[in-house]
Structure formats: structure tokens, C-alpha cells
Amino acid sequence: MSRIVPATVASMPWAVISLITGLSLFGTAVLYSGADGSLRAWALPHLLQFVLFLGVALVIRTLRLETIRLLVA
């Protein structure tokens, strides 16, 4: 029987990813509040950096160790 979710996606640590995402969203809310309701001052760059680096981390996690060694060498 085939699965709807691919094995690489299903094997990711979703509890940790959810916790880190929640902390980042809380930090975004604090920065938004500290900037007197301005999203562009600090909150938006913080959120964009988080999304970018989380995406990079998830892509790196899907790579095999041999592939990473070939890219580094």
C-alpha cells in the first residue's frame, strides 16, 4: 500500500520543527510589538530569515552524507 506522504518528509522531526517555528513566531510578535506595530522594522526581516534558514536546513537534511561530502570536497 502506498503512502501519501513521502518517507523523507515523514521521517523529519516535526515536533522539533513545530517548537522552533512557534518560538520564532513568538519572537516575531515580540519584535512587532516592540516596533510599535511596524512589521517592516524588525519583525519581517526576522521572519524572512527564519523561513529561509529553515528551508535550507530541511533541504540539507534530505541530502545523503555522500552527497554532502562530494559538495564540500
PDB file of N, H, CA, C and O in Angstrom:
ATOM      1  N   MET A   1       0.839  -1.178   0.000  1.00  0.00           N
ATOM      2  CA  MET A   1       0.000   0.000   0.000  1.00  0.00           C
ATOM      3  C   MET A   1       0.885   1.243   0.000  1.00  0.00           C
ATOM      4  O   MET A   1       1.783   1.354   0.834  1.00  0.00           O
ATOM      5  N   SER A   2       0.653   2.165  -0.904  1.00  0.00           N
ATOM      6  H   SER A   2      -0.076   2.075  -1.582  1.00  0.00           H
ATOM      7  CA  SER A   2       1.487   3.351  -0.997  1.00  0.00           C
ATOM      8  C   SER A   2       1.034   4.401   0.014  1.00  0.00           C
ATOM      9  O   SER A   2      -0.138   4.491   0.380  1.00  0.00           O
ATOM     10  N   ARG A   3       1.995   5.174   0.439  1.00  0.00           N
ATOM     11  H   ARG A   3       2.947   5.101   0.142  1.00  0.00           H
ATOM     12  CA  ARG A   3       1.712   6.234   1.398  1.00  0.00           C
ATOM     13  C   ARG A   3       1.546   7.563   0.670  1.00  0.00           C
ATOM     14  O   ARG A   3       2.151   7.789  -0.378  1.00  0.00           O
ATOM     15  N   ILE A   4       0.740   8.415   1.222  1.00  0.00           N
ATOM     16  H   ILE A   4       0.248   8.231   2.073  1.00  0.00           H
ATOM     17  CA  ILE A   4       0.518   9.729   0.619  1.00  0.00           C
ATOM     18  C   ILE A   4       1.728  10.626   0.847  1.00  0.00           C
ATOM     19  O   ILE A   4       2.148  11.357  -0.050  1.00  0.00           O
ATOM     20  N   VAL A   5       2.282  10.565   2.047  1.00  0.00           N
ATOM     21  H   VAL A   5       1.942   9.971   2.776  1.00  0.00           H
ATOM     22  CA  VAL A   5       3.429  11.397   2.410  1.00  0.00           C
ATOM     23  C   VAL A   5       4.706  10.621   2.105  1.00  0.00           C
ATOM     24  O   VAL A   5       4.845   9.477   2.537  1.00  0.00           O
ATOM     25  N   PRO A   6       5.649  11.226   1.363  1.00  0.00           N
ATOM     26  CA  PRO A   6       6.909  10.529   1.082  1.00  0.00           C
ATOM     27  C   PRO A   6       7.682  10.221   2.365  1.00  0.00           C
ATOM     28  O   PRO A   6       7.535  10.919   3.367  1.00  0.00           O
ATOM     29  N   ALA A   7       8.488   9.191   2.327  1.00  0.00           N
ATOM     30  H   ALA A   7       8.607   8.623   1.512  1.00  0.00           H
ATOM     31  CA  ALA A   7       9.229   8.750   3.513  1.00  0.00           C
ATOM     32  C   ALA A   7      10.194   9.822   4.015  1.00  0.00           C
ATOM     33  O   ALA A   7      10.390   9.958   5.222  1.00  0.00           O
ATOM     34  N   THR A   8      10.802  10.590   3.096  1.00  0.00           N
ATOM     35  H   THR A   8      10.642  10.479   2.115  1.00  0.00           H
ATOM     36  CA  THR A   8      11.736  11.629   3.540  1.00  0.00           C
ATOM     37  C   THR A   8      11.032  12.720   4.322  1.00  0.00           C
ATOM     38  O   THR A   8      11.599  13.271   5.266  1.00  0.00           O
ATOM     39  N   VAL A   9       9.804  13.039   3.943  1.00  0.00           N
ATOM     40  H   VAL A   9       9.343  12.592   3.177  1.00  0.00           H
ATOM     41  CA  VAL A   9       9.038  14.055   4.659  1.00  0.00           C
ATOM     42  C   VAL A   9       8.507  13.493   5.976  1.00  0.00           C
ATOM     43  O   VAL A   9       8.510  14.186   6.994  1.00  0.00           O
ATOM     44  N   ALA A  10       8.058  12.263   5.959  1.00  0.00           N
ATOM     45  H   ALA A  10       8.055  11.701   5.132  1.00  0.00           H
ATOM     46  CA  ALA A  10       7.503  11.655   7.163  1.00  0.00           C
ATOM     47  C   ALA A  10       8.553  11.437   8.239  1.00  0.00           C
ATOM     48  O   ALA A  10       8.221  11.412   9.424  1.00  0.00           O
ATOM     49  N   SER A  11       9.825  11.277   7.848  1.00  0.00           N
ATOM     50  H   SER A  11      10.094  11.297   6.885  1.00  0.00           H
ATOM     51  CA  SER A  11      10.870  10.990   8.828  1.00  0.00           C
ATOM     52  C   SER A  11      11.461  12.234   9.472  1.00  0.00           C
ATOM     53  O   SER A  11      12.333  12.123  10.334  1.00  0.00           O
ATOM     54  N   MET A  12      11.010  13.401   9.079  1.00  0.00           N
ATOM     55  H   MET A  12      10.301  13.492   8.380  1.00  0.00           H
ATOM     56  CA  MET A  12      11.551  14.630   9.663  1.00  0.00           C
ATOM     57  C   MET A  12      11.039  14.815  11.091  1.00  0.00           C
ATOM     58  O   MET A  12       9.938  14.376  11.423  1.00  0.00           O
ATOM     59  N   PRO A  13      11.842  15.465  11.929  1.00  0.00           N
ATOM     60  CA  PRO A  13      11.445  15.672  13.329  1.00  0.00           C
ATOM     61  C   PRO A  13      10.413  16.801  13.457  1.00  0.00           C
ATOM     62  O   PRO A  13      10.761  17.928  13.807  1.00  0.00           O
ATOM     63  N   TRP A  14       9.162  16.494  13.176  1.00  0.00           N
ATOM     64  H   TRP A  14       8.880  15.578  12.892  1.00  0.00           H
ATOM     65  CA  TRP A  14       8.131  17.525  13.121  1.00  0.00           C
ATOM     66  C   TRP A  14       7.855  18.170  14.471  1.00  0.00           C
ATOM     67  O   TRP A  14       7.439  19.328  14.514  1.00  0.00           O
ATOM     68  N   ALA A  15       8.069  17.465  15.568  1.00  0.00           N
ATOM     69  H   ALA A  15       8.407  16.524  15.533  1.00  0.00           H
ATOM     70  CA  ALA A  15       7.868  18.061  16.891  1.00  0.00           C
ATOM     71  C   ALA A  15       8.881  19.186  17.127  1.00  0.00           C
ATOM     72  O   ALA A  15       8.527  20.249  17.638  1.00  0.00           O
ATOM     73  N   VAL A  16      10.123  18.950  16.759  1.00  0.00           N
ATOM     74  H   VAL A  16      10.411  18.086  16.344  1.00  0.00           H
ATOM     75  CA  VAL A  16      11.168  19.969  16.929  1.00  0.00           C
ATOM     76  C   VAL A  16      10.934  21.137  15.974  1.00  0.00           C
ATOM     77  O   VAL A  16      11.083  22.297  16.357  1.00  0.00           O
ATOM     78  N   ILE A  17      10.569  20.829  14.739  1.00  0.00           N
ATOM     79  H   ILE A  17      10.448  19.887  14.428  1.00  0.00           H
ATOM     80  CA  ILE A  17      10.303  21.890  13.765  1.00  0.00           C
ATOM     81  C   ILE A  17       9.133  22.749  14.225  1.00  0.00           C
ATOM     82  O   ILE A  17       9.173  23.970  14.076  1.00  0.00           O
ATOM     83  N   SER A  18       8.096  22.137  14.779  1.00  0.00           N
ATOM     84  H   SER A  18       8.064  21.144  14.901  1.00  0.00           H
ATOM     85  CA  SER A  18       6.939  22.884  15.281  1.00  0.00           C
ATOM     86  C   SER A  18       7.318  23.764  16.463  1.00  0.00           C
ATOM     87  O   SER A  18       6.874  24.908  16.557  1.00  0.00           O
ATOM     88  N   LEU A  19       8.135  23.234  17.364  1.00  0.00           N
ATOM     89  H   LEU A  19       8.496  22.304  17.288  1.00  0.00           H
ATOM     90  CA  LEU A  19       8.569  24.011  18.525  1.00  0.00           C
ATOM     91  C   LEU A  19       9.396  25.217  18.100  1.00  0.00           C
ATOM     92  O   LEU A  19       9.170  26.325  18.585  1.00  0.00           O
ATOM     93  N   ILE A  20      10.344  25.011  17.205  1.00  0.00           N
ATOM     94  H   ILE A  20      10.527  24.111  16.811  1.00  0.00           H
ATOM     95  CA  ILE A  20      11.191  26.106  16.735  1.00  0.00           C
ATOM     96  C   ILE A  20      10.369  27.136  15.965  1.00  0.00           C
ATOM     97  O   ILE A  20      10.601  28.338  16.098  1.00  0.00           O
ATOM     98  N   THR A  21       9.418  26.677  15.168  1.00  0.00           N
ATOM     99  H   THR A  21       9.230  25.701  15.061  1.00  0.00           H
ATOM    100  CA  THR A  21       8.550  27.605  14.434  1.00  0.00           C
ATOM    101  C   THR A  21       7.702  28.425  15.395  1.00  0.00           C
ATOM    102  O   THR A  21       7.535  29.629  15.198  1.00  0.00           O
ATOM    103  N   GLY A  22       7.163  27.791  16.431  1.00  0.00           N
ATOM    104  H   GLY A  22       7.298  26.813  16.591  1.00  0.00           H
ATOM    105  CA  GLY A  22       6.385  28.523  17.432  1.00  0.00           C
ATOM    106  C   GLY A  22       7.213  29.573  18.149  1.00  0.00           C
ATOM    107  O   GLY A  22       6.743  30.686  18.385  1.00  0.00           O
ATOM    108  N   LEU A  23       8.454  29.220  18.500  1.00  0.00           N
ATOM    109  H   LEU A  23       8.836  28.316  18.309  1.00  0.00           H
ATOM    110  CA  LEU A  23       9.332  30.198  19.154  1.00  0.00           C
ATOM    111  C   LEU A  23       9.662  31.359  18.225  1.00  0.00           C
ATOM    112  O   LEU A  23       9.730  32.509  18.660  1.00  0.00           O
ATOM    113  N   SER A  24       9.865  31.060  16.958  1.00  0.00           N
ATOM    114  H   SER A  24       9.810  30.126  16.605  1.00  0.00           H
ATOM    115  CA  SER A  24      10.155  32.119  16.001  1.00  0.00           C
ATOM    116  C   SER A  24       8.952  33.040  15.800  1.00  0.00           C
ATOM    117  O   SER A  24       9.108  34.256  15.689  1.00  0.00           O
ATOM    118  N   LEU A  25       7.756  32.461  15.752  1.00  0.00           N
ATOM    119  H   LEU A  25       7.629  31.473  15.842  1.00  0.00           H
ATOM    120  CA  LEU A  25       6.549  33.289  15.627  1.00  0.00           C
ATOM    121  C   LEU A  25       6.332  34.150  16.863  1.00  0.00           C
ATOM    122  O   LEU A  25       5.890  35.294  16.759  1.00  0.00           O
ATOM    123  N   PHE A  26       6.644  33.598  18.035  1.00  0.00           N
ATOM    124  H   PHE A  26       7.004  32.668  18.120  1.00  0.00           H
ATOM    125  CA  PHE A  26       6.560  34.399  19.255  1.00  0.00           C
ATOM    126  C   PHE A  26       7.563  35.549  19.201  1.00  0.00           C
ATOM    127  O   PHE A  26       7.234  36.678  19.564  1.00  0.00           O
ATOM    128  N   GLY A  27       8.782  35.265  18.752  1.00  0.00           N
ATOM    129  H   GLY A  27       9.049  34.347  18.457  1.00  0.00           H
ATOM    130  CA  GLY A  27       9.783  36.316  18.597  1.00  0.00           C
ATOM    131  C   GLY A  27       9.352  37.374  17.597  1.00  0.00           C
ATOM    132  O   GLY A  27       9.613  38.561  17.794  1.00  0.00           O
ATOM    133  N   THR A  28       8.693  36.953  16.528  1.00  0.00           N
ATOM    134  H   THR A  28       8.480  35.989  16.368  1.00  0.00           H
ATOM    135  CA  THR A  28       8.182  37.895  15.545  1.00  0.00           C
ATOM    136  C   THR A  28       7.124  38.800  16.168  1.00  0.00           C
ATOM    137  O   THR A  28       7.101  40.004  15.913  1.00  0.00           O
ATOM    138  N   ALA A  29       6.253  38.219  16.981  1.00  0.00           N
ATOM    139  H   ALA A  29       6.271  37.241  17.188  1.00  0.00           H
ATOM    140  CA  ALA A  29       5.218  39.015  17.651  1.00  0.00           C
ATOM    141  C   ALA A  29       5.837  40.013  18.628  1.00  0.00           C
ATOM    142  O   ALA A  29       5.372  41.148  18.732  1.00  0.00           O
ATOM    143  N   VAL A  30       6.879  39.596  19.343  1.00  0.00           N
ATOM    144  H   VAL A  30       7.256  38.674  19.259  1.00  0.00           H
ATOM    145  CA  VAL A  30       7.555  40.498  20.280  1.00  0.00           C
ATOM    146  C   VAL A  30       8.226  41.642  19.533  1.00  0.00           C
ATOM    147  O   VAL A  30       8.145  42.795  19.957  1.00  0.00           O
ATOM    148  N   LEU A  31       8.887  41.329  18.424  1.00  0.00           N
ATOM    149  H   LEU A  31       8.953  40.393  18.080  1.00  0.00           H
ATOM    150  CA  LEU A  31       9.528  42.375  17.631  1.00  0.00           C
ATOM    151  C   LEU A  31       8.508  43.322  17.014  1.00  0.00           C
ATOM    152  O   LEU A  31       8.748  44.526  16.931  1.00  0.00           O
ATOM    153  N   TYR A  32       7.375  42.786  16.583  1.00  0.00           N
ATOM    154  H   TYR A  32       7.180  41.808  16.651  1.00  0.00           H
ATOM    155  CA  TYR A  32       6.292  43.607  16.042  1.00  0.00           C
ATOM    156  C   TYR A  32       5.767  44.561  17.120  1.00  0.00           C
ATOM    157  O   TYR A  32       5.532  45.741  16.859  1.00  0.00           O
ATOM    158  N   SER A  33       5.590  44.041  18.314  1.00  0.00           N
ATOM    159  H   SER A  33       5.780  43.082  18.526  1.00  0.00           H
ATOM    160  CA  SER A  33       5.110  44.860  19.414  1.00  0.00           C
ATOM    161  C   SER A  33       6.143  45.915  19.815  1.00  0.00           C
ATOM    162  O   SER A  33       5.794  47.059  20.106  1.00  0.00           O
ATOM    163  N   GLY A  34       7.409  45.519  19.827  1.00  0.00           N
ATOM    164  H   GLY A  34       7.692  44.589  19.590  1.00  0.00           H
ATOM    165  CA  GLY A  34       8.468  46.452  20.208  1.00  0.00           C
ATOM    166  C   GLY A  34       8.674  47.564  19.198  1.00  0.00           C
ATOM    167  O   GLY A  34       9.209  48.617  19.544  1.00  0.00           O
ATOM    168  N   ALA A  35       8.267  47.355  17.968  1.00  0.00           N
ATOM    169  H   ALA A  35       7.832  46.499  17.687  1.00  0.00           H
ATOM    170  CA  ALA A  35       8.409  48.369  16.923  1.00  0.00           C
ATOM    171  C   ALA A  35       7.134  49.184  16.762  1.00  0.00           C
ATOM    172  O   ALA A  35       6.920  49.807  15.722  1.00  0.00           O
ATOM    173  N   ASP A  36       6.291  49.181  17.780  1.00  0.00           N
ATOM    174  H   ASP A  36       6.464  48.675  18.625  1.00  0.00           H
ATOM    175  CA  ASP A  36       5.033  49.946  17.774  1.00  0.00           C
ATOM    176  C   ASP A  36       4.136  49.579  16.595  1.00  0.00           C
ATOM    177  O   ASP A  36       3.557  50.454  15.951  1.00  0.00           O
ATOM    178  N   GLY A  37       4.025  48.301  16.322  1.00  0.00           N
ATOM    179  H   GLY A  37       4.495  47.590  16.846  1.00  0.00           H
ATOM    180  CA  GLY A  37       3.113  47.831  15.286  1.00  0.00           C
ATOM    181  C   GLY A  37       3.654  47.909  13.874  1.00  0.00           C
ATOM    182  O   GLY A  37       2.898  47.779  12.912  1.00  0.00           O
ATOM    183  N   SER A  38       4.955  48.121  13.737  1.00  0.00           N
ATOM    184  H   SER A  38       5.570  48.226  14.519  1.00  0.00           H
ATOM    185  CA  SER A  38       5.550  48.161  12.403  1.00  0.00           C
ATOM    186  C   SER A  38       6.155  46.799  12.078  1.00  0.00           C
ATOM    187  O   SER A  38       7.072  46.333  12.754  1.00  0.00           O
ATOM    188  N   LEU A  39       5.635  46.182  11.049  1.00  0.00           N
ATOM    189  H   LEU A  39       4.890  46.561  10.500  1.00  0.00           H
ATOM    190  CA  LEU A  39       6.131  44.866  10.653  1.00  0.00           C
ATOM    191  C   LEU A  39       7.475  44.964   9.941  1.00  0.00           C
ATOM    192  O   LEU A  39       8.304  44.060  10.050  1.00  0.00           O
ATOM    193  N   ARG A  40       7.690  46.038   9.227  1.00  0.00           N
ATOM    194  H   ARG A  40       7.017  46.772   9.139  1.00  0.00           H
ATOM    195  CA  ARG A  40       8.890  46.161   8.400  1.00  0.00           C
ATOM    196  C   ARG A  40      10.139  46.499   9.192  1.00  0.00           C
ATOM    197  O   ARG A  40      11.243  46.263   8.700  1.00  0.00           O
ATOM    198  N   ALA A  41      10.018  47.041  10.396  1.00  0.00           N
ATOM    199  H   ALA A  41       9.121  47.233  10.795  1.00  0.00           H
ATOM    200  CA  ALA A  41      11.195  47.461  11.152  1.00  0.00           C
ATOM    201  C   ALA A  41      12.076  46.270  11.532  1.00  0.00           C
ATOM    202  O   ALA A  41      13.228  46.198  11.105  1.00  0.00           O
ATOM    203  N   TRP A  42      11.552  45.342  12.323  1.00  0.00           N
ATOM    204  H   TRP A  42      10.616  45.401  12.669  1.00  0.00           H
ATOM    205  CA  TRP A  42      12.356  44.215  12.787  1.00  0.00           C
ATOM    206  C   TRP A  42      11.681  42.871  12.554  1.00  0.00           C
ATOM    207  O   TRP A  42      12.355  41.874  12.299  1.00  0.00           O
ATOM    208  N   ALA A  43      10.370  42.837  12.639  1.00  0.00           N
ATOM    209  H   ALA A  43       9.822  43.648  12.847  1.00  0.00           H
ATOM    210  CA  ALA A  43       9.658  41.560  12.624  1.00  0.00           C
ATOM    211  C   ALA A  43       9.744  40.860  11.265  1.00  0.00           C
ATOM    212  O   ALA A  43       9.994  39.655  11.211  1.00  0.00           O
ATOM    213  N   LEU A  44       9.546  41.577  10.198  1.00  0.00           N
ATOM    214  H   LEU A  44       9.344  42.555  10.242  1.00  0.00           H
ATOM    215  CA  LEU A  44       9.569  40.957   8.872  1.00  0.00           C
ATOM    216  C   LEU A  44      10.949  40.407   8.510  1.00  0.00           C
ATOM    217  O   LEU A  44      11.028  39.279   8.023  1.00  0.00           O
ATOM    218  N   PRO A  45      12.045  41.152   8.724  1.00  0.00           N
ATOM    219  CA  PRO A  45      13.363  40.546   8.444  1.00  0.00           C
ATOM    220  C   PRO A  45      13.628  39.301   9.288  1.00  0.00           C
ATOM    221  O   PRO A  45      14.215  38.335   8.802  1.00  0.00           O
ATOM    222  N   HIS A  46      13.198  39.321  10.545  1.00  0.00           N
ATOM    223  H   HIS A  46      12.721  40.105  10.940  1.00  0.00           H
ATOM    224  CA  HIS A  46      13.358  38.154  11.416  1.00  0.00           C
ATOM    225  C   HIS A  46      12.603  36.954  10.851  1.00  0.00           C
ATOM    226  O   HIS A  46      13.139  35.848  10.795  1.00  0.00           O
ATOM    227  N   LEU A  47      11.377  37.174  10.440  1.00  0.00           N
ATOM    228  H   LEU A  47      10.941  38.073  10.486  1.00  0.00           H
ATOM    229  CA  LEU A  47      10.550  36.090   9.913  1.00  0.00           C
ATOM    230  C   LEU A  47      11.099  35.558   8.585  1.00  0.00           C
ATOM    231  O   LEU A  47      11.107  34.348   8.358  1.00  0.00           O
ATOM    232  N   LEU A  48      11.552  36.445   7.721  1.00  0.00           N
ATOM    233  H   LEU A  48      11.546  37.428   7.905  1.00  0.00           H
ATOM    234  CA  LEU A  48      12.114  36.016   6.436  1.00  0.00           C
ATOM    235  C   LEU A  48      13.402  35.218   6.626  1.00  0.00           C
ATOM    236  O   LEU A  48      13.623  34.222   5.938  1.00  0.00           O
ATOM    237  N   GLN A  49      14.249  35.651   7.554  1.00  0.00           N
ATOM    238  H   GLN A  49      14.069  36.461   8.113  1.00  0.00           H
ATOM    239  CA  GLN A  49      15.474  34.902   7.833  1.00  0.00           C
ATOM    240  C   GLN A  49      15.146  33.518   8.377  1.00  0.00           C
ATOM    241  O   GLN A  49      15.783  32.535   7.998  1.00  0.00           O
ATOM    242  N   PHE A  50      14.173  33.435   9.249  1.00  0.00           N
ATOM    243  H   PHE A  50      13.656  34.234   9.557  1.00  0.00           H
ATOM    244  CA  PHE A  50      13.794  32.134   9.798  1.00  0.00           C
ATOM    245  C   PHE A  50      13.296  31.200   8.703  1.00  0.00           C
ATOM    246  O   PHE A  50      13.710  30.043   8.641  1.00  0.00           O
ATOM    247  N   VAL A  51      12.418  31.687   7.847  1.00  0.00           N
ATOM    248  H   VAL A  51      12.081  32.627   7.897  1.00  0.00           H
ATOM    249  CA  VAL A  51      11.867  30.851   6.774  1.00  0.00           C
ATOM    250  C   VAL A  51      12.984  30.409   5.827  1.00  0.00           C
ATOM    251  O   VAL A  51      13.020  29.249   5.416  1.00  0.00           O
ATOM    252  N   LEU A  52      13.887  31.313   5.481  1.00  0.00           N
ATOM    253  H   LEU A  52      13.858  32.255   5.815  1.00  0.00           H
ATOM    254  CA  LEU A  52      14.989  30.981   4.583  1.00  0.00           C
ATOM    255  C   LEU A  52      15.887  29.898   5.187  1.00  0.00           C
ATOM    256  O   LEU A  52      16.172  28.892   4.537  1.00  0.00           O
ATOM    257  N   PHE A  53      16.330  30.104   6.427  1.00  0.00           N
ATOM    258  H   PHE A  53      16.099  30.921   6.954  1.00  0.00           H
ATOM    259  CA  PHE A  53      17.258  29.156   7.025  1.00  0.00           C
ATOM    260  C   PHE A  53      16.587  27.839   7.397  1.00  0.00           C
ATOM    261  O   PHE A  53      17.245  26.799   7.380  1.00  0.00           O
ATOM    262  N   LEU A  54      15.311  27.850   7.730  1.00  0.00           N
ATOM    263  H   LEU A  54      14.776  28.694   7.743  1.00  0.00           H
ATOM    264  CA  LEU A  54      14.598  26.596   7.959  1.00  0.00           C
ATOM    265  C   LEU A  54      14.504  25.802   6.658  1.00  0.00           C
ATOM    266  O   LEU A  54      14.687  24.585   6.654  1.00  0.00           O
ATOM    267  N   GLY A  55      14.221  26.488   5.569  1.00  0.00           N
ATOM    268  H   GLY A  55      14.072  27.477   5.572  1.00  0.00           H
ATOM    269  CA  GLY A  55      14.178  25.820   4.267  1.00  0.00           C
ATOM    270  C   GLY A  55      15.519  25.218   3.896  1.00  0.00           C
ATOM    271  O   GLY A  55      15.579  24.089   3.408  1.00  0.00           O
ATOM    272  N   VAL A  56      16.596  25.959   4.122  1.00  0.00           N
ATOM    273  H   VAL A  56      16.547  26.876   4.518  1.00  0.00           H
ATOM    274  CA  VAL A  56      17.937  25.441   3.834  1.00  0.00           C
ATOM    275  C   VAL A  56      18.233  24.230   4.711  1.00  0.00           C
ATOM    276  O   VAL A  56      18.778  23.237   4.228  1.00  0.00           O
ATOM    277  N   ALA A  57      17.882  24.299   5.995  1.00  0.00           N
ATOM    278  H   ALA A  57      17.440  25.106   6.388  1.00  0.00           H
ATOM    279  CA  ALA A  57      18.121  23.183   6.902  1.00  0.00           C
ATOM    280  C   ALA A  57      17.346  21.942   6.474  1.00  0.00           C
ATOM    281  O   ALA A  57      17.872  20.832   6.545  1.00  0.00           O
ATOM    282  N   LEU A  58      16.110  22.116   6.035  1.00  0.00           N
ATOM    283  H   LEU A  58      15.682  23.018   5.977  1.00  0.00           H
ATOM    284  CA  LEU A  58      15.318  20.964   5.598  1.00  0.00           C
ATOM    285  C   LEU A  58      15.866  20.359   4.313  1.00  0.00           C
ATOM    286  O   LEU A  58      15.825  19.141   4.137  1.00  0.00           O
ATOM    287  N   VAL A  59      16.373  21.189   3.419  1.00  0.00           N
ATOM    288  H   VAL A  59      16.406  22.179   3.562  1.00  0.00           H
ATOM    289  CA  VAL A  59      16.973  20.669   2.192  1.00  0.00           C
ATOM    290  C   VAL A  59      18.256  19.910   2.517  1.00  0.00           C
ATOM    291  O   VAL A  59      18.491  18.830   1.973  1.00  0.00           O
ATOM    292  N   ILE A  60      19.081  20.460   3.393  1.00  0.00           N
ATOM    293  H   ILE A  60      18.890  21.337   3.835  1.00  0.00           H
ATOM    294  CA  ILE A  60      20.317  19.780   3.783  1.00  0.00           C
ATOM    295  C   ILE A  60      20.003  18.450   4.446  1.00  0.00           C
ATOM    296  O   ILE A  60      20.725  17.472   4.249  1.00  0.00           O
ATOM    297  N   ARG A  61      18.929  18.403   5.231  1.00  0.00           N
ATOM    298  H   ARG A  61      18.343  19.197   5.391  1.00  0.00           H
ATOM    299  CA  ARG A  61      18.578  17.166   5.918  1.00  0.00           C
ATOM    300  C   ARG A  61      18.186  16.056   4.934  1.00  0.00           C
ATOM    301  O   ARG A  61      18.368  14.876   5.235  1.00  0.00           O
ATOM    302  N   THR A  62      17.663  16.414   3.793  1.00  0.00           N
ATOM    303  H   THR A  62      17.515  17.372   3.550  1.00  0.00           H
ATOM    304  CA  THR A  62      17.254  15.396   2.828  1.00  0.00           C
ATOM    305  C   THR A  62      18.426  14.853   2.013  1.00  0.00           C
ATOM    306  O   THR A  62      18.296  13.814   1.366  1.00  0.00           O
ATOM    307  N   LEU A  63      19.573  15.546   2.037  1.00  0.00           N
ATOM    308  H   LEU A  63      19.678  16.390   2.563  1.00  0.00           H
ATOM    309  CA  LEU A  63      20.729  15.084   1.277  1.00  0.00           C
ATOM    310  C   LEU A  63      21.393  13.908   1.971  1.00  0.00           C
ATOM    311  O   LEU A  63      21.390  13.808   3.198  1.00  0.00           O
ATOM    312  N   ARG A  64      21.956  13.029   1.177  1.00  0.00           N
ATOM    313  H   ARG A  64      21.959  13.109   0.180  1.00  0.00           H
ATOM    314  CA  ARG A  64      22.720  11.918   1.742  1.00  0.00           C
ATOM    315  C   ARG A  64      24.103  12.412   2.141  1.00  0.00           C
ATOM    316  O   ARG A  64      24.598  13.393   1.588  1.00  0.00           O
ATOM    317  N   LEU A  65      24.720  11.740   3.090  1.00  0.00           N
ATOM    318  H   LEU A  65      24.318  10.943   3.539  1.00  0.00           H
ATOM    319  CA  LEU A  65      26.031  12.141   3.587  1.00  0.00           C
ATOM    320  C   LEU A  65      27.079  12.109   2.483  1.00  0.00           C
ATOM    321  O   LEU A  65      27.966  12.963   2.456  1.00  0.00           O
ATOM    322  N   GLU A  66      26.998  11.160   1.587  1.00  0.00           N
ATOM    323  H   GLU A  66      26.277  10.467   1.609  1.00  0.00           H
ATOM    324  CA  GLU A  66      27.964  11.073   0.486  1.00  0.00           C
ATOM    325  C   GLU A  66      27.846  12.292  -0.444  1.00  0.00           C
ATOM    326  O   GLU A  66      28.845  12.800  -0.953  1.00  0.00           O
ATOM    327  N   THR A  67      26.619  12.740  -0.648  1.00  0.00           N
ATOM    328  H   THR A  67      25.807  12.327  -0.235  1.00  0.00           H
ATOM    329  CA  THR A  67      26.390  13.920  -1.488  1.00  0.00           C
ATOM    330  C   THR A  67      26.994  15.167  -0.844  1.00  0.00           C
ATOM    331  O   THR A  67      27.601  15.992  -1.527  1.00  0.00           O
ATOM    332  N   ILE A  68      26.829  15.299   0.445  1.00  0.00           N
ATOM    333  H   ILE A  68      26.335  14.629   1.000  1.00  0.00           H
ATOM    334  CA  ILE A  68      27.393  16.455   1.161  1.00  0.00           C
ATOM    335  C   ILE A  68      28.911  16.414   1.094  1.00  0.00           C
ATOM    336  O   ILE A  68      29.553  17.446   0.899  1.00  0.00           O
ATOM    337  N   ARG A  69      29.491  15.225   1.255  1.00  0.00           N
ATOM    338  H   ARG A  69      28.970  14.386   1.413  1.00  0.00           H
ATOM    339  CA  ARG A  69      30.949  15.106   1.171  1.00  0.00           C
ATOM    340  C   ARG A  69      31.457  15.483  -0.219  1.00  0.00           C
ATOM    341  O   ARG A  69      32.506  16.115  -0.340  1.00  0.00           O
ATOM    342  N   LEU A  70      30.733  15.105  -1.261  1.00  0.00           N
ATOM    343  H   LEU A  70      29.881  14.591  -1.163  1.00  0.00           H
ATOM    344  CA  LEU A  70      31.138  15.474  -2.619  1.00  0.00           C
ATOM    345  C   LEU A  70      31.022  16.983  -2.852  1.00  0.00           C
ATOM    346  O   LEU A  70      31.857  17.570  -3.539  1.00  0.00           O
ATOM    347  N   LEU A  71      30.003  17.604  -2.289  1.00  0.00           N
ATOM    348  H   LEU A  71      29.324  17.127  -1.730  1.00  0.00           H
ATOM    349  CA  LEU A  71      29.830  19.049  -2.465  1.00  0.00           C
ATOM    350  C   LEU A  71      30.888  19.849  -1.709  1.00  0.00           C
ATOM    351  O   LEU A  71      31.304  20.917  -2.160  1.00  0.00           O
ATOM    352  N   VAL A  72      31.320  19.331  -0.560  1.00  0.00           N
ATOM    353  H   VAL A  72      30.982  18.464  -0.194  1.00  0.00           H
ATOM    354  CA  VAL A  72      32.309  20.045   0.256  1.00  0.00           C
ATOM    355  C   VAL A  72      33.705  19.894  -0.319  1.00  0.00           C
ATOM    356  O   VAL A  72      34.503  20.830  -0.278  1.00  0.00           O
ATOM    357  N   ALA A  73      33.999  18.733  -0.849  1.00  0.00           N
ATOM    358  H   ALA A  73      33.351  17.972  -0.883  1.00  0.00           H
ATOM    359  CA  ALA A  73      35.365  18.457  -1.332  1.00  0.00           C
ATOM    360  C   ALA A  73      35.712  19.228  -2.581  1.00  0.00           C
ATOM    361  O   ALA A  73      36.821  19.098  -3.099  1.00  0.00           O
TER     362      ALA A  73
END
